[in-house]
């Protein structure tokens, strides 16, 4: 009888362990994915990733503790061993701990979210994920970049897509002979008739100074953030075409050489019929 009772107890332990593994793990994975889809839809993809990881990691830890308990390990001993191991790992992996704490600050502060375009220490890319230890980026030439959270927290981060609109800056230079008021009117007319240009904030022309061979100015146009690159490219084409129609000259740098007196140009002699070598 004792042997049968012991076998029944062992079979019950095996059944519970199999239930935890075969049923618990798929259920936790499904629950994490469902929560991620829900939070991504109603809040943001960043919240979805965080909730998914919390559910999966927490659920896997619970299953592990339960399985160890079924195998005869007491919970107090497990937690005590985990605490001692945690202290040892903390001293051995200070960088990892620093990245983990920095990740928590990034989650709370939210300088960017998944899908934003950011620049960190000269690296620009789209945020793929914000994890416990690092942030993953995809650059525009399809390179994958992993940046530790500690680096991001200590470095200046520029988020290009934080706000719904962005300003397009186009540098323009015209010849000194041109009527600057007419040039300004032409530029503003091109900007106002561009379909992706916003009326508010209004386009502006800012004269930036006298260049070596041109009068330099800056045309600023506001557009939706998703249209920024297309607006910049198409505006440059539209300005060149309109300047050609209006006969407005975009000069190139000129260089004059003088020898001796500053008022006398260097003599140049053209010899015709020179033999070819």
VOGU-3710 file (C-alpha; in Angstrom, 3 decimals, decimal comma):
1> xxxxxxxxxx> 0,000/0,000/0,000  2,789/2,417/0,874  4,430/1,797/-2,494  1,168/2,389/-4,341  0,525/5,554/-2,346  4,016/6,836/-3,078  3,606/6,059/-6,788  0,284/7,913/-6,823  1,901/10,948/-5,205  4,738/10,857/-7,729
11> xxxxxxxxxx> 2,289/10,542/-10,594  0,381/13,533/-9,245  3,615/15,568/-9,136  4,474/14,550/-12,699  0,972/15,452/-13,873  1,134/18,879/-12,252  4,601/19,529/-13,671  3,424/18,511/-17,141  0,379/20,767/-16,761  2,541/23,738/-15,771
21> xxxxxxxxxx> 4,855/23,206/-18,747  2,448/22,073/-21,470  -0,445/24,355/-20,561  1,099/27,197/-18,586  3,837/28,216/-21,028  1,586/28,465/-24,135  -1,031/30,298/-22,061  1,501/32,864/-20,827  2,884/33,412/-24,334  -0,640/33,887/-25,728
31> xxxxxxxxxx> -1,588/36,231/-22,891  1,562/38,301/-23,476  0,902/38,613/-27,208  -2,756/39,486/-26,637  -1,819/42,174/-24,089  0,809/43,562/-26,460  -1,716/43,918/-29,296  -4,260/45,542/-26,992  -1,820/48,038/-25,445  -0,249/48,851/-28,838
41> xxxxxxxxxx> -3,685/49,634/-30,261  -4,994/51,718/-27,347  -1,748/53,273/-26,058  1,548/52,847/-27,945  3,795/50,051/-29,312  6,261/50,814/-26,522  3,665/50,059/-23,840  2,756/46,865/-25,693  6,351/45,610/-25,662  6,780/46,390/-21,970
51> xxxxxxxxxx> 3,541/44,675/-20,939  4,392/41,642/-23,045  7,809/41,257/-21,445  6,430/41,712/-17,917  3,785/39,033/-18,441  6,132/36,552/-20,137  9,046/37,011/-17,727  6,806/37,031/-14,666  4,833/34,038/-15,852  7,947/32,026/-16,686
61> xxxxxxxxxx> 9,377/32,793/-13,240  6,128/31,639/-11,600  6,145/28,405/-13,618  9,781/27,788/-12,737  9,144/28,267/-9,017  6,075/26,025/-9,179  7,964/23,261/-11,003  10,824/23,422/-8,497  8,266/23,263/-5,697  6,751/20,125/-7,201
71> xxxxxxxxxx> 10,240/18,613/-7,379  10,660/19,094/-3,635  12,490/22,418/-3,387  11,087/24,673/-0,664  10,115/28,214/-1,636  12,077/29,797/1,211  15,280/28,106/0,085  14,621/29,090/-3,525  14,100/32,738/-2,640  17,138/32,738/-0,367
81> xxxxxxxxxx> 19,324/31,269/-3,077  17,906/33,743/-5,575  18,700/36,628/-3,234  22,303/35,510/-2,724  22,733/34,916/-6,444  21,215/38,317/-7,160  23,746/40,083/-4,939  26,630/38,202/-6,545  25,383/38,901/-10,049  24,825/42,562/-9,169
91> xxxxxxxxxx> 28,454/43,015/-8,195  29,663/41,046/-11,194  27,454/42,834/-13,718  27,348/46,502/-12,746  27,092/47,577/-16,392  24,039/45,388/-16,885  22,442/46,807/-13,751  23,194/50,358/-14,912  21,547/49,643/-18,288  18,526/48,146/-16,527
101> xxxxxxxxxx> 18,061/51,215/-14,324  18,585/53,494/-17,319  15,907/51,537/-19,180  13,436/52,246/-16,390  14,191/55,969/-16,668  13,636/55,811/-20,436  10,262/54,142/-19,916  9,180/56,767/-17,367  10,570/59,813/-19,201  9,559/58,631/-22,723
111> xxxxxxxxxx> 11,917/60,801/-24,827  10,894/58,619/-27,784  8,649/55,662/-28,560  8,765/52,701/-30,917  8,564/53,945/-34,502  10,222/57,327/-33,850  13,257/58,489/-35,817  16,053/59,431/-33,418  19,712/60,454/-33,570  22,050/59,239/-30,826
121> xxxxxxxxxx> 25,752/60,095/-30,911  25,683/60,555/-34,693  23,612/57,403/-35,361  20,171/57,953/-36,914  17,501/55,299/-37,284  13,967/54,112/-36,581  13,326/52,748/-33,081  12,462/49,043/-33,337  12,223/48,231/-29,639  12,991/49,613/-26,188
131> xxxxxxxxxx> 14,208/46,699/-24,094  15,454/46,300/-20,551  19,121/46,667/-21,496  19,227/48,410/-24,857  17,388/50,211/-27,630  17,349/48,685/-31,110  17,473/50,916/-34,195  17,132/50,269/-37,916  19,112/52,758/-39,979  17,789/54,001/-43,313
141> xxxxxxxxxx> 20,302/51,827/-45,206  18,814/48,821/-43,326  21,617/48,392/-40,792  20,746/47,151/-37,310  22,149/49,138/-34,378  21,969/48,222/-30,686  22,594/51,082/-28,251  22,875/50,414/-24,482  20,339/52,285/-22,371  23,097/53,822/-20,264
151> xxxxxxxxxx> 24,625/55,417/-23,385  21,281/56,918/-24,400  20,678/58,319/-20,923  24,094/60,026/-20,913  24,033/61,249/-24,526  22,069/63,939/-26,311  19,139/62,348/-28,134  17,325/64,103/-30,992  13,834/62,844/-31,835  12,931/63,948/-35,364
161> xxxxxxxxxx> 9,344/62,649/-35,274  8,263/63,753/-31,802  5,958/66,512/-33,099  3,393/66,224/-35,922  4,983/68,893/-38,138  8,576/69,766/-39,094  10,291/72,708/-40,743  12,112/72,312/-44,048  15,103/74,641/-44,454  16,282/75,356/-48,013
171> xxxxxxxxxx> 19,364/77,496/-48,607  19,178/79,652/-51,734  21,734/81,965/-53,309  21,071/84,519/-56,085  23,302/86,856/-58,071  23,997/90,353/-56,767  22,256/91,884/-59,765  18,865/90,392/-58,863  15,990/92,346/-57,310  15,824/90,843/-53,811
181> xxxxxxxxxx> 12,181/91,810/-53,238  11,204/90,065/-56,450  13,250/86,984/-55,485  11,546/86,902/-52,089  8,091/87,136/-53,681  8,900/84,316/-56,114  10,129/82,036/-53,325  7,052/82,673/-51,183  4,790/82,084/-54,168  6,471/78,734/-54,856
191> xxxxxxxxxx> 6,088/77,767/-51,198  2,420/78,787/-50,963  1,498/76,857/-54,114  3,300/73,693/-52,997  0,568/71,184/-51,982  2,384/69,800/-48,915  3,329/73,219/-47,538  1,369/74,369/-44,487  -0,207/77,812/-44,350  0,351/77,989/-40,593
201> xxxxxxxxxx> 3,140/78,416/-39,633  3,585/80,443/-42,794  6,638/80,091/-45,079  9,384/82,667/-44,548  12,385/84,008/-46,428  15,327/85,041/-44,244  18,316/86,842/-45,761  21,403/85,341/-44,151  24,174/87,547/-45,604  26,462/88,504/-48,461
211> xxxxxxxxxx> 28,286/85,485/-49,854  31,463/85,404/-51,916  29,503/85,264/-55,178  25,841/85,425/-54,148  23,356/86,923/-51,744  22,363/84,061/-49,468  18,930/83,463/-48,010  16,990/80,747/-46,205  13,507/79,579/-47,215  11,597/77,875/-44,377
221> xxxxxxxxxx> 8,544/75,751/-45,106  6,490/73,755/-42,587  5,014/70,375/-43,487  3,729/67,163/-41,874  6,557/65,045/-40,473  5,860/62,165/-42,863  6,219/64,564/-45,851  9,487/66,173/-44,737  11,898/64,440/-47,131  9,593/64,634/-50,150
231> xxxxxxxxxx> 8,877/68,320/-49,475  12,585/69,166/-49,306  13,394/67,385/-52,573  10,410/68,661/-54,538  10,778/72,244/-53,277  14,374/72,412/-54,523  13,225/71,223/-57,959  10,300/73,677/-57,991  12,547/76,627/-57,051  15,076/75,810/-59,784
241> xxxxxxxxxx> 12,328/75,507/-62,415  10,692/78,767/-61,335  14,002/80,644/-61,276  14,677/79,431/-64,830  11,268/80,734/-65,921  11,789/84,103/-64,230  15,389/84,476/-65,420  16,741/84,618/-61,860  20,388/83,631/-61,755  21,771/81,138/-59,243
251> xxxxxxxxxx> 25,496/81,964/-59,447  28,483/79,720/-58,985  31,671/80,866/-57,222  33,936/83,162/-59,273  37,678/83,531/-58,746  39,725/86,478/-60,075  43,540/86,330/-60,226  45,741/89,442/-60,113  49,492/89,891/-60,341  51,400/92,932/-59,164
261> xxxxxxxxxx> 49,102/95,956/-58,770  45,666/95,210/-57,334  44,072/97,244/-60,140  45,709/95,490/-63,048  44,618/91,966/-64,044  47,129/89,230/-64,778  47,991/89,285/-68,499  46,889/86,226/-70,423  48,339/85,414/-73,852  46,682/82,970/-76,232
271> xxxxxxx> 49,001/81,387/-78,766  47,333/79,967/-81,841  48,606/77,062/-83,875  50,595/75,522/-81,047  51,932/72,082/-81,908  50,316/69,127/-80,214  52,442/66,641/-78,365
//
